[in-house]
Amino acid sequence: MEIEKINNLTVAVNKLTDGEGHYFYGYYDNPSWSGDDRYHLYTKVKFWDRLQVKTDIAELGMIEVATGQQIPLAETTAWNFQQGTMLQWHPLAPNDEIIFNQQTDDGIKGVVMHVHTREQRILERPVVNVDPTGKYALSVNFSRMYDFRPGYGYEGTPDPFADMPHPENDGIFLIELATGTSELVLSLQEIWDFTNHYFAGEDQKIMINHINFNTDGTRFVCLVRNFPVDGKGWKTAILTADHDGSDLFLLSDYAYASHYHWRDPQHLVIYSSGLEGSTAGVQLYELKDKTDQVTLLDDLFFLKDGHCSYSPDRTLMLYDSYPDEDSYRHLYLYDLVNRKGVTLGSFYSYPNVTGDYRCDLHPRWNRAGTALSFDSTHEGSRHIYTVEVTGVF
């Protein structure tokens, strides 16, 4: 146990994982804690200082939080350092079933697995996000994502549409979790037709980088990005649609947009340029879907991009930072009711572990909203840590 004391705030930081190898969970917006908060999922690999290749095997498992007992569950070669293998608990069985991705002879597939019996069923496509009601999952082309950002895709399976800027047969797929079947609900061509006015006739290769259902599974948001060309970085459009790909809405045109989290079925917070007419520049905003309503959260506290997530009761916001000049990443908690925030801790980030295999904190809430977990390398290897936050405010 470590004790972090910053700004007169003292919190206990507990190391959840132990032993040889490197442990992490991955992204901040998937459920890593079981429904009863008894177990926490993990991914374990043998290295931390390079990108993954197709033959690198990751062990998937769960840890009993109270005792630290590690229970290996499966292995996969479809993983990366930023989002793991999209490992998460099934919303309809949050103590019994997990979902993850796997390389198969027939391509990359999603897997639903019972953690006690080890029984598995295979989905038609890989999973990128799961409907909170447990009925559907969204899928995108992970090979196209790997070509765009290796830290978010899976190496080894070529993109069949690599030479096509916005193919009609690729895009966003909807998977029915009960049957495993899938269908294309929104093609990259349809997305291009809906958003291409920004580029004034100049063709662009586009892809979906991030996509998430809202809190009741009725709509999803996705970040549409163009591949960098001639040294120019990408632009990001924020697009929303019904779960079946209908009722498209361009929430924000191609500009800057990064991490986000849904507050409720209509509102999401996102670090971005805001909307047309926003005067504060790139900040943390709350946007209302299918409208031009935008609210600046707190530009004196949220100074830079971070991984944002509402607490289960929506009264607090968890946030983090990229490394500062001294190579420290910071972990923050913000009281949305009283509009004040604190630094929970600062953790050293090794400068040589960078790029798409870097270790972001990616803080994640437990189900009760009383604790969080995060990934870190501050002790010289990659591990998962927990912090109790009851009584911080």
Secondary structure as UniProt FT lines:
FT   STRAND          2..6
FT   TURN            7..8
FT   STRAND          9..15
FT   STRAND          22..24
FT   TURN            35..36
FT   STRAND          39..45
FT   TURN            54..55
FT   STRAND          58..64
FT   TURN            65..67
FT   STRAND          70..76
FT   TURN            81..83
FT   STRAND          88..89
FT   TURN            91..92
FT   TURN            94..96
FT   STRAND          97..104
FT   TURN            105..106
FT   STRAND          107..114
FT   TURN            115..117
FT   STRAND          120..122
FT   STRAND          129..130
FT   TURN            132..133
FT   STRAND          136..139
FT   HELIX           142..148
FT   HELIX           150..152
FT   TURN            155..156
FT   TURN            160..163
FT   TURN            168..169
FT   STRAND          171..176
FT   TURN            177..179
FT   STRAND          182..187
FT   HELIX           188..195
FT   HELIX           196..199
FT   TURN            200..201
FT   STRAND          206..213
FT   TURN            215..216
FT   STRAND          219..226
FT   TURN            230..231
FT   STRAND          236..242
FT   TURN            243..244
FT   STRAND          249..255
FT   STRAND          257..262
FT   STRAND          267..272
FT   TURN            276..277
FT   STRAND          283..288
FT   TURN            289..290
FT   STRAND          294..296
FT   TURN            299..301
FT   STRAND          309..310
FT   TURN            312..313
FT   STRAND          316..320
FT   TURN            325..326
FT   STRAND          328..335
FT   TURN            336..339
FT   STRAND          340..348
FT   TURN            351..352
FT   HELIX           355..357
FT   STRAND          364..365
FT   TURN            367..368
FT   STRAND          371..376
FT   TURN            378..379
FT   STRAND          383..388
FT   TURN            390..391
//
